[in-house]
Amino acid sequence: RVFRQVHRVLRPECSLLLSLPHPAWALIEPASPDPLRIDHSWFDPDRTNGARGFAELVGGLHRANFRVENVLEPAPAQGPRSPFWSEAMRHVPATIIVRARKQGI
């Protein structure tokens, strides 16, 4: 529903930029003693405390008449730069950035 409302208020051919927690990041516990251990199955319905998979994200954008143009999984900056830093960020992407363009009117 959110994507449909965003589509309604954007001008034609405008972009929507999303920065979200990466779905893979939700599978690990970065603060645990073994931060790279997969904590639970991707296919467990309660797997990610409400996080959505990438297919669900893209499907929702397409249903709302957006065209996905670019997907980025940025590498972390060198070393800790914030209190949210975890060494697991060197191995698992923590963020996914999606740019989609409004189609139609």
Backbone torsions as a table, in degrees:
resi	resn	phi	psi	omega
1	ARG	NA	-36.5	-179.8
2	VAL	-62.3	-44.5	-179.5
3	PHE	-62.9	-36.9	178.1
4	ARG	-65.1	-39.1	179.1
5	GLN	-69.6	-39.2	176.2
6	VAL	-62.9	-42.9	178.4
7	HIS	-59.5	-39.2	-178.6
8	ARG	-62.6	-38.8	-174.4
9	VAL	-94.0	-15.1	178.1
10	LEU	-76.6	147.3	173.4
11	ARG	-71.3	156.8	178.4
12	PRO	-55.8	139.1	178.4
13	GLU	66.8	11.9	175.7
14	CYS	-78.1	158.7	-178.5
15	SER	-99.8	150.5	171.4
16	LEU	-115.8	127.2	-179.7
17	LEU	-114.8	123.7	-180.0
18	LEU	-117.4	134.5	171.4
19	SER	-122.6	117.3	-172.1
20	LEU	-132.5	158.2	170.5
21	PRO	-60.9	135.7	-179.0
22	HIS	-67.5	135.2	179.8
23	PRO	-57.4	-34.0	179.4
24	ALA	-67.2	-31.4	179.8
25	TRP	-63.0	-30.9	-178.5
26	ALA	-70.9	-11.2	-178.9
27	LEU	-85.8	-13.3	-177.2
28	ILE	-113.8	168.1	174.9
29	GLU	-116.8	91.7	-173.1
30	PRO	-62.3	-20.9	-179.6
31	ALA	-91.0	-2.1	-177.8
32	SER	-78.1	166.2	178.3
33	PRO	-60.5	-30.8	176.0
34	ASP	-118.2	83.1	-170.4
35	PRO	-67.2	-16.8	-178.7
36	LEU	-95.0	-0.6	178.1
37	ARG	-71.8	129.7	176.8
38	ILE	-70.1	121.5	-171.8
39	ASP	-81.9	-30.3	-179.6
40	HIS	-157.9	166.6	-176.6
41	SER	-73.3	141.7	174.6
42	TRP	-60.6	-31.1	-174.1
43	PHE	-89.2	-0.6	175.1
44	ASP	-71.9	125.1	-177.3
45	PRO	-58.0	-28.3	179.4
46	ASP	-97.6	22.6	-167.1
47	ARG	-60.8	-37.4	-165.5
48	THR	-132.1	28.4	177.5
49	ASN	50.5	43.5	176.8
50	GLY	95.8	-8.1	177.7
51	ALA	-66.5	146.3	-178.9
52	ARG	-102.7	152.0	174.8
53	GLY	-76.2	163.8	-178.4
54	PHE	-64.0	-38.5	178.9
55	ALA	-60.7	-39.3	177.7
56	GLU	-64.8	-40.1	179.0
57	LEU	-63.0	-51.1	-179.0
58	VAL	-64.3	-41.8	177.8
59	GLY	-59.7	-43.0	178.1
60	GLY	-63.7	-39.4	177.4
61	LEU	-65.1	-43.9	179.8
62	HIS	-64.6	-42.3	178.7
63	ARG	-62.1	-30.5	178.5
64	ALA	-87.4	7.3	176.6
65	ASN	72.2	42.2	170.5
66	PHE	-109.5	148.9	174.1
67	ARG	-109.0	120.7	178.3
68	VAL	-72.1	123.2	-177.2
69	GLU	-104.9	-32.0	-174.6
70	ASN	-153.5	142.7	175.7
71	VAL	-132.5	127.5	178.9
72	LEU	-122.5	142.6	172.5
73	GLU	-124.3	82.5	-170.9
74	PRO	-64.7	140.8	173.6
75	ALA	-75.1	151.5	-179.5
76	PRO	-72.2	157.5	171.5
77	ALA	-66.4	158.7	-179.6
78	GLN	-66.2	118.9	174.0
79	GLY	77.7	169.6	-178.3
80	PRO	-67.6	132.7	178.1
81	ARG	-127.4	-2.6	180.0
82	SER	-153.2	166.8	177.5
83	PRO	-68.0	-10.9	180.0
84	PHE	-89.7	-0.7	-177.9
85	TRP	-64.3	142.7	173.0
86	SER	-140.8	144.2	177.1
87	GLU	-61.0	-24.5	178.1
88	ALA	-61.4	-23.4	179.7
89	MET	-64.4	-19.3	176.9
90	ARG	-72.9	-16.0	-173.3
91	HIS	-121.5	-26.8	-176.6
92	VAL	-127.3	128.2	179.9
93	PRO	-65.2	132.8	-179.6
94	ALA	-93.4	-20.5	-174.5
95	THR	-132.3	145.2	171.5
96	ILE	-126.3	136.1	-179.6
97	ILE	-119.6	129.0	-177.1
98	VAL	-125.2	131.3	172.0
99	ARG	-113.6	125.6	179.2
100	ALA	-127.6	147.9	-179.0
101	ARG	-112.5	136.2	177.7
102	LYS	-65.4	132.4	175.0
103	GLN	-107.7	148.8	177.2
104	GLY	76.6	-164.6	-177.8
105	ILE	-110.8	NA	NA
